[in-house]
Amino acid sequence: MGAAVLPGIFKMTENKAGAQTNRSQGFNTHSAPSQLKITDMRAVLIASNYDYPIIRIDTNQGVYGLGEVRDAGREGTALVLKPHLIGRNPLAIEPLLDRIRVFAGQQRVGGGYSAVDMALHDIAGKVYGVPAWRLIGSKYRDRIRIYCDTDQSRDPKVFAERLKKRKEMGFTFFKMDLGTSLVRDKPGAINSYGTATTKGLEYLGEYIQAVRDVIGWDAPLATDHFGPLTLNDSIRYARAFEKYDLAWLEDMIQVGHLGWGGDAPRNWRAYKELCDSTTAPIATGESLFGLEEGFKAFIDNRAIDIIHPDPLTSGGIRETKRIADYAELHGIQTAIHFAGSPVGCMACVHMAATLKNMLAMENHAVDIPWWGDLVTGPSKPIVNRGYITVPDTPGLGIELNEEVVKEHIRKGGYFEPTPQYDDYILDHFRTGGPYPHLDEHGKLVISR
């Protein structure tokens, strides 16, 4: 869009707007897109069920964008990208992401790239006056179905009662942690490797049965956190749980695969063998980054039934949509992992709205009463009867509630200056000079 098309929106301001201008409004309705430049990146670390590292990218026209690094990660994974962005136009979303992609990786290392992606879409949406989802496609749904993870309870009745309360809150999709440790005190339940015996699997099944008795057999129920399972252990567990008609079994193979951590597996062959050995749906991928880097081999080889990316690791809004669309072309469904703040949550909601084939999205903060108070903008409660409404307001459709955020800061201050990140820490090949060297005649010269 050019200034000639929408002069009221893209008119140049008479006075240069600073990065701190119009902070309460969130954006400058007279911004000039062609002259927009990134001027700063700052962060605040919120303490909650996990730490929430929130970043803010400022510009020379008062427009700013919010993003979030992966839960339990650190803001530094985004801030080290600051010098690669300063002085550049934030509306060039894909060229900027191309520039920093080499610095992203699996696990929490993907969080910096992902946070930048979210903040850039927030800025662009504000400038163009459209919701972030419109920047990447069209809506397939007006609300996103939410599932809430439920941590373990040793007593099956207590566990079931907690899931029953989730149902009473309006949730229609459920997940329960089913660690082998639940039955460690049962005689003959666990072998010397710390995994369940045949008897132990029967005991674990009693927990699933107790939950099924209260939420019903028609409700989707997923399971997670089984313990230190090898491929063969995973096959045994999956087969034992087939009769409970689970929505998926998550991140099963923890031992003997390539890559650190069972939620970022690198050995697609092991997962393919697992999928081929059971009728229970298998899901993984919450800590994988990128289509080519993380998910493509699983999808190409049909080594997974359901991909389970967390957009705060997998690449933010644009890359996660790319991953999910590629999976959909191969007949593989997508579920979204999420355990962060409302900032990252709403970024995920925008992305999820554009997906053709999506099961549900996680929220891990259902039991935190002030979670939704961290932001203003979306209707409250944000998670309402098991769904989140997709915003139609510009950008991500949220602003931080400064007063509430300041009550829950882990360390440091509220978007304090970050001069320690002004210079390059992670870098490409870069020349600077001067460089003393000998020329072809053996003479000492100084070049730049």
C-alpha positions, 0 to 999 in steps of 0.5 A: 500500500502506498501513501497515495492509496490511504493518505490519512493512514500513511501521511508523514507526521510533521514532527518526527515521532520517537520510539516512546511516542503514543505508547498508551495508544499502541500505534501511530495512525499517521505512520509512514511505512516506507520510512519506518525504522527499528530503533530499539529492542527491550524486554521484561521477564514475568514470573508465573507458572513459568517465566515469560520473557516478553520483548518489545521492538520500538520504531522511529514513529511510535509504533512498537510490537510485542513478542514472547520468547518460549516459556522458561526461556530467556529474553537474551535469545531475542536481544542478541538479535537486536543489532541485526534489526536496528535501522531496518524497516520492520514491515520487511518481515520475511527479509528480516527473518531470513537475516536472523534465521541462522541464529535460531535452533531447537529447544529454547534457542528458537525462542528469540527468532519466534519472539521477533516474528511476533513483534514484527507482525504486531507492528505491521498489523498496527501500521496497516490497520489489520489483525495479524492473521490477515497478514498471513492468510484468511480465517478458517475459524473465529475461535480457537478450541483450547485444551488445558494440561493437568499435572499429576495427582497420585490419587486417581479419584483426585486426578479425575475430579480435577479433570471433571472441574475442567469440564465444568469450566467448559473445556471440551478437550483434555490432557493429563500427565501420566508419569510412570512415577505415579505407580512407583510405590505399587509392588511389581509396577516398575522395573529396574530401568524405571519404566512400567512393567505389564502390571504397572501399565495396568495401574496407569490405565486405572488413572485413564479409566478414572478420568474417562469415567468423569469426562466421558468417552466422547471427549478427546483426552491426550496424555503426556510425561510418561518418563524415561522411555526407549522406543520399545518401551514406548511401543509397549505403553502405546499398545497398552493404552490403545483401548482408552481411545486417546487423542494422542500420546505425546513426546514418548521416546525419551531415551536412545533418540538423536538430540537432547530432550524428548520434546525435540526429537531428531530421529524420525525413524524411531518415531515412524517405527512407533507410529507403525506399531500402534493404533494410538495417535502419536504426537511430538515436536513442541521444541522443534524449530523450523520446517526444514530444520525440525519437522520436514523429515517427520512429515515427509516420512509420515513418522508422526500422526500429529505435529505439536509445534509450540510457535514460541519455539517453532518460528512464531506466526509465519513459520509455524503456519508454514509447518502446519500447512505443509503437514496438512498437505500430507494429511497430518493434523496439527495441535498447538503447544503453548505454556506462556503469557497472553502475548504469545497466546494471542500470537498463536491464536492469530496463527491458528485461525488460518490453519485448515486442519487444527485439533486444539491449542494448549493453555497451561495457565488455567489455574493462574487467576491473574494470567489474563490481567497481564494484558488489555485488549481481548475480551475477558476471560481470554479463555472462555468456556474452552475457547479463545475468540480470534481478534479482529483488532490491529496487530496482535490485538493486545497491550500489556497492563503495565501495573499488573506486569510490574507486580510479577517481574522476575528480575530487572525492570520494565523494558529497561534500556539494553545497550549491552546488546547494541553490538553484535554478539551472534554474527555473520561474516563481517568485515570492518578494518583497518586490516594490516597485511602484506600486499603481493609485493611483500609491502605492509599496507593497511586496508579496510 
